[in-house]
């Protein structure tokens, strides 16, 4: 289960947040290097995954590749997203090539075995801050800046995601968001990056 808070921010505010090393009662430790991500999303020609409010992504970070299947999100007014997520190493979006798993069975059931093709692409530079309290790392603060590409359209974005880790709780999520809001203007983002990119694609088609 993925639980995260998503916020739109001004691009210039990402740098100021990235320089923080203490946030209220949380110690912030940056990852050694930013992630340069290429995210390609897939669906059937008639949009069966989207119709079922699921998203299928192949993410490449250097030589690594990850397949992620995300389920429908429950989104609160505070920008907190909660949804099922299945993630595993791999680069082939065709579920018939995956090892037996819940993700494989679910994807085949949702698509009916129909071929999958790319829909949108999102390139992201992600800087990660690990938030710790009382010796426990409770959350990742992801500072994201990049470009959404849908057909011939492109759209830049800047977001902050606060994702709970196993040792964190909803109180940590709320506290970190409140403390960040004291430093920069945060606008709750109710839509995933996939939803935003698909809206861009649909605007092009109409």
C-alpha positions as CSV (number, residue, x, y, z in Angstrom):
1,X,0.0,0.0,0.0
2,X,1.4,3.4,-1.0
3,X,0.5,6.4,1.2
4,X,1.8,9.8,0.1
5,X,1.0,13.5,0.1
6,X,1.4,15.3,-3.2
7,X,1.8,19.1,-3.6
8,X,2.4,21.5,-6.5
9,X,5.2,24.0,-5.8
10,X,7.1,26.7,-7.5
11,X,10.1,25.3,-9.3
12,X,12.5,27.6,-7.4
13,X,11.2,26.4,-4.1
14,X,12.6,22.9,-4.7
15,X,16.1,24.1,-4.2
16,X,15.3,25.8,-0.9
17,X,13.6,22.7,0.4
18,X,16.5,20.5,-0.8
19,X,19.0,22.5,1.3
20,X,17.1,21.8,4.6
21,X,18.7,19.4,7.0
22,X,16.2,19.8,9.9
23,X,12.5,20.1,9.6
24,X,10.7,20.5,13.0
25,X,11.6,17.3,14.9
26,X,12.8,15.5,11.7
27,X,16.3,15.2,10.5
28,X,16.7,15.3,6.8
29,X,19.4,13.3,5.0
30,X,19.7,13.7,1.2
31,X,20.3,10.7,-1.1
32,X,23.8,10.7,-2.5
33,X,22.7,11.5,-6.1
34,X,19.4,12.6,-7.7
35,X,17.5,10.1,-9.8
36,X,17.1,10.8,-13.5
37,X,13.9,8.9,-14.3
38,X,12.3,8.1,-17.6
39,X,8.7,6.9,-17.0
40,X,6.7,5.3,-19.8
41,X,3.0,4.5,-19.2
42,X,1.1,1.8,-21.0
43,X,-2.5,0.9,-21.7
44,X,-4.5,-1.0,-24.3
45,X,-5.7,0.8,-27.4
46,X,-9.2,1.2,-25.9
47,X,-7.9,2.3,-22.5
48,X,-8.9,-0.6,-20.3
49,X,-6.4,0.1,-17.5
50,X,-7.4,3.7,-17.4
51,X,-11.1,2.9,-17.4
52,X,-10.4,0.7,-14.3
53,X,-8.4,3.5,-12.7
54,X,-5.2,1.6,-12.8
55,X,-1.8,2.7,-14.1
56,X,1.1,0.6,-15.6
57,X,4.5,2.2,-15.7
58,X,8.0,1.2,-16.7
59,X,10.6,3.4,-14.9
60,X,14.2,3.5,-16.0
61,X,16.9,5.0,-13.7
62,X,20.2,4.5,-15.4
63,X,20.6,0.8,-16.1
64,X,17.8,-0.2,-13.7
65,X,14.2,-0.7,-14.8
66,X,11.1,-1.1,-12.6
67,X,7.6,-2.2,-13.5
68,X,4.8,-0.6,-11.3
69,X,1.1,-1.4,-11.3
70,X,-0.9,1.1,-9.3
71,X,-4.6,0.8,-8.3
72,X,-7.3,3.4,-7.8
73,X,-6.3,6.2,-5.4
74,X,-8.3,7.4,-2.5
75,X,-7.4,11.2,-2.3
76,X,-8.1,13.4,0.6
77,X,-8.5,17.2,0.6
78,X,-5.0,17.5,2.2
79,X,-3.4,15.9,-0.9
80,X,-2.9,12.5,0.7
81,X,-3.1,9.6,-1.8
82,X,-3.6,6.1,-0.7
83,X,-3.6,3.2,-3.2
84,X,-2.4,-0.4,-3.8
85,X,0.9,-0.6,-5.5
86,X,2.8,-3.6,-7.0
87,X,6.4,-2.9,-8.0
88,X,9.2,-5.3,-9.2
89,X,12.3,-5.2,-11.4
90,X,11.6,-5.5,-15.1
91,X,11.5,-3.6,-18.4
92,X,8.8,-5.5,-20.4
93,X,5.2,-4.2,-19.9
94,X,3.7,-7.4,-21.3
95,X,2.3,-9.2,-18.3
96,X,2.7,-12.6,-19.9
97,X,6.5,-12.2,-19.5
98,X,6.2,-11.6,-15.7
99,X,6.7,-14.1,-13.0
100,X,3.4,-15.5,-11.5
101,X,2.1,-12.8,-9.1
102,X,-0.9,-10.8,-8.1
103,X,0.2,-8.0,-10.4
104,X,0.4,-10.4,-13.4
105,X,-3.0,-11.9,-12.8
106,X,-4.6,-8.5,-12.2
107,X,-3.1,-6.9,-15.3
108,X,-4.2,-9.8,-17.5
109,X,-7.7,-9.7,-16.0
110,X,-8.0,-5.9,-16.5
111,X,-6.6,-5.9,-20.1
112,X,-8.1,-9.2,-21.2
113,X,-4.7,-10.0,-22.6
114,X,-5.0,-7.2,-25.2
115,X,-1.7,-5.7,-26.4
116,X,-0.2,-2.8,-24.5
117,X,1.2,0.4,-26.1
118,X,2.8,3.5,-24.7
119,X,0.5,6.4,-23.9
120,X,2.5,9.1,-22.2
121,X,6.1,9.7,-21.0
122,X,7.3,11.7,-18.0
123,X,11.0,12.6,-17.4
124,X,11.7,13.5,-13.8
125,X,14.8,14.7,-11.9
126,X,14.1,13.5,-8.4
127,X,16.0,14.6,-5.3
128,X,15.2,12.6,-2.2
129,X,15.4,13.6,1.4
130,X,15.0,10.9,4.0
131,X,13.1,12.1,7.1
132,X,14.1,10.5,10.4
133,X,12.7,10.9,13.9
134,X,14.0,9.2,17.1
135,X,16.4,7.0,15.0
136,X,13.7,5.8,12.6
137,X,13.5,6.8,8.9
138,X,9.8,7.5,8.5
139,X,9.4,9.1,5.1
140,X,10.9,10.1,1.8
141,X,10.5,13.7,0.7
142,X,10.8,13.6,-3.1
143,X,11.5,16.8,-4.9
144,X,10.4,16.3,-8.5
145,X,11.0,18.5,-11.5
146,X,10.4,17.4,-15.1
147,X,8.4,17.3,-18.3
148,X,5.2,15.5,-19.2
149,X,5.0,14.5,-22.8
150,X,1.7,13.4,-24.4
151,X,1.7,13.2,-28.2
152,X,3.1,16.5,-29.5
153,X,2.3,18.3,-26.2
154,X,4.8,19.0,-23.4
155,X,4.2,20.4,-19.9
156,X,6.7,21.2,-17.2
157,X,6.0,20.4,-13.6
158,X,7.4,20.8,-10.1
159,X,6.0,18.8,-7.2
160,X,6.9,17.6,-3.7
161,X,5.8,14.1,-2.7
162,X,6.0,12.9,0.9
163,X,5.8,9.1,1.0
164,X,5.5,7.1,4.2
165,X,8.0,4.4,4.8
166,X,7.2,1.3,6.9
167,X,8.3,3.0,10.2
168,X,6.2,6.1,9.6
169,X,2.6,6.9,10.4
170,X,-0.1,9.3,9.2
171,X,0.9,11.7,12.1
172,X,4.4,11.9,10.5
173,X,2.9,12.7,7.1
174,X,0.8,15.5,8.6
175,X,3.7,16.9,10.6
176,X,6.2,16.9,7.8
177,X,3.6,18.6,5.4
178,X,2.9,21.2,8.0
179,X,6.5,21.9,8.7
180,X,7.2,22.1,4.9
181,X,4.3,24.5,4.5
182,X,6.0,26.9,6.9
183,X,9.0,27.1,4.4
184,X,7.3,27.1,1.0
185,X,3.8,27.5,-0.5
186,X,2.3,24.0,-0.9
187,X,-0.8,23.4,-3.1
188,X,-2.4,19.9,-2.6
189,X,-2.3,18.0,-5.9
190,X,-5.3,15.6,-6.2
191,X,-4.1,14.1,-9.5
192,X,-1.3,11.7,-10.1
193,X,1.3,12.5,-12.7
194,X,-0.3,9.9,-15.0
195,X,-3.7,11.6,-14.7
196,X,-2.1,15.0,-15.4
197,X,-0.3,13.7,-18.5
198,X,-3.4,11.8,-19.8
199,X,-5.4,15.1,-19.5
200,X,-2.7,16.7,-21.6
201,X,-3.1,13.9,-24.2
202,X,-6.9,14.2,-24.2
203,X,-6.7,18.0,-24.8
204,X,-4.5,17.3,-27.8
205,X,-7.0,14.7,-29.2
206,X,-9.9,17.2,-28.9
